Amino acid sequence: MKRFDFRLEPLLQYRTGLEKGALLEKVRAQEELSQCREVLEQTCNLLDRALDSARGEKFDPLDGLNNVLYREFLAGCKHRQELQVAGAETELERRRQMLVEARRDKLVLEKLKEKQFCSYRKELHNFEQKSNDELAMVTYANKFYRF
């Protein structure tokens, strides 16, 4: 009897590749989000230090002006980085959805392959059973009916 051959194996391999690619893209998006959050945290720390340094000490007017400008600059950076974090979170969610869809598509083909393999094994079992029955019948016939 012929061996099991899943005709959609190339498509399954293609879908597996798509899933791996989607997983890599998701990991990249996670790394990008992590980096954006880290930069935002650093900016927040700088802004907190700038605010703390402005309190309690006496400055000359030029230092006070520089400190105010620096804090405004950091506040603007913080706002831009918050927008980047939000964009990175959106991108991560999009990549996660793409990965889920790729896995779902691959699982459909894997289930089909599994069903076809079970059907093949059942057919193979029936073929072997039929062959064994025929062999037993011929052996029995040869034993009692010698010509």
Protein Blocks (a to p, Z undefined) as FASTA:
>chain_A
ZZdddfklmmmmmmmmmmmmmmmmmmmmmmmmmmmmmmmmmmmmmmmmmmmmmgopacdf
klmmmmmmmmmmmmmmmmmmmmmmmmmmmmmmmmmmmmmmmmmmmmmmmmmmmmmmmmmm
mmmmmmmmmmmmmmmmmmmmmmmmcZZ
